[in-house]
Amino acid sequence: MAVLILIFATYFPIQWFLASEFKGMGTHDHPIIWSYKLFAITTLSTLVVIVGSCLYKIYELSEGGHSIAHMMNGRLIDYPTHDFKEKQLLNVVEEMALPPAFHRPMSIFWIRSIQSMPLPQVTQ
């Protein structure tokens, strides 16, 4: 549904622009509302942009969790650390990996703040 909305949202402004530019050049004085050729070109170009963007994002995310952490400005934590907060994070991750079904991750990233996710406010 969203793809159809994008196609029509692209088609109608282009059609309106072309109809206003070439008004009076045809046999009719009123602009042509529907053009199958322009609709096909608009649909194909919109689909190429959507599929290309999806393939690029799939390629970008297929590199693994470290690439996602780098996209979010994460910093790799080395295991011999002297920072108290980083030690706390390492301890929590290691405690979560204690059950036999879980393994300790090979790399742990510290993401200081996420702009799109506001932290909950604690009120008293």
C-alpha positions in Angstrom: 0.0 0.0 0.0 2.8 2.4 0.8 4.5 1.7 -2.5 1.3 2.5 -4.4 1.0 5.8 -2.4 4.6 6.7 -3.3 3.9 5.9 -7.0 0.8 8.1 -7.1 2.5 10.8 -5.0 5.3 10.9 -7.6 3.1 10.5 -10.7 0.5 13.2 -10.1 3.0 16.1 -9.4 5.0 15.2 -12.5 1.8 14.9 -14.6 0.6 18.2 -13.3 3.9 19.9 -14.1 4.0 18.4 -17.6 0.4 19.3 -18.3 0.9 22.9 -17.2 4.1 23.3 -19.2 2.7 21.9 -22.4 -0.9 23.2 -22.1 -2.3 24.2 -25.5 0.2 22.1 -27.5 -2.3 19.3 -28.0 -5.6 19.1 -29.8 -7.5 19.9 -26.5 -7.3 22.9 -24.4 -7.6 20.9 -21.1 -4.6 19.0 -19.8 -4.5 15.2 -20.0 -5.0 13.7 -16.6 -3.8 10.2 -17.3 -0.8 9.0 -19.3 -0.1 5.3 -19.4 3.5 5.9 -20.6 4.3 8.4 -17.9 2.7 6.2 -15.3 4.8 3.3 -16.4 8.0 5.4 -16.3 7.1 6.8 -12.9 6.3 3.3 -11.5 9.5 1.8 -12.8 11.7 4.6 -11.5 10.0 4.5 -8.1 10.4 0.8 -7.9 14.1 1.0 -8.9 14.7 3.6 -6.1 12.8 1.5 -3.5 14.5 -1.8 -4.5 17.9 -0.2 -4.7 17.5 1.4 -1.3 16.4 -2.0 0.2 19.3 -3.8 -1.3 21.8 -1.2 -0.1 20.4 -1.4 3.5 20.4 -5.2 3.4 24.1 -5.1 2.3 24.9 -2.6 5.0 23.2 -4.6 7.8 24.5 -8.0 6.6 28.0 -7.1 7.9 26.8 -7.9 11.4 26.2 -6.3 14.8 29.4 -4.3 14.8 28.3 -2.4 11.7 25.0 -1.5 13.4 26.8 -0.4 16.5 29.1 1.8 14.4 26.1 3.3 12.7 24.8 4.3 16.2 28.2 5.8 17.1 29.0 2.9 19.4 32.5 2.4 20.9 34.1 -1.0 21.3 34.9 -1.9 24.9 38.2 -3.7 25.5 38.1 -6.4 28.2 40.9 -5.0 30.3 39.2 -1.7 31.0 39.6 0.6 34.0 36.4 2.6 33.6 33.8 1.7 36.3 30.7 2.0 34.0 32.4 -0.2 31.3 33.3 -2.8 34.0 29.7 -2.8 35.1 28.5 -3.4 31.6 31.0 -6.2 31.0 29.9 -7.8 34.3 26.2 -7.7 33.3 26.9 -9.2 29.9 29.1 -12.0 31.5 26.4 -12.8 34.0 23.8 -13.0 31.3 26.0 -15.5 29.5 26.3 -17.8 32.5 23.5 -20.2 31.5 24.8 -22.9 29.2 22.5 -21.9 26.3 24.1 -18.4 26.0 27.6 -17.5 24.9 29.5 -14.3 25.8 29.6 -12.0 22.8 32.9 -11.6 21.2 32.6 -7.8 21.1 30.6 -5.4 23.3 29.8 -1.9 22.2 29.0 1.1 24.4 26.4 3.4 22.9 26.2 6.5 25.0 22.9 7.9 23.8 20.3 7.1 21.2 18.7 10.3 19.8 15.6 8.6 18.6 14.8 6.9 21.9 14.2 9.2 24.8 15.0 7.9 28.2 12.1 7.5 30.6 11.8 10.2 33.2 11.6 9.1 36.8 9.3 11.3 38.9 8.9 11.1 42.7 
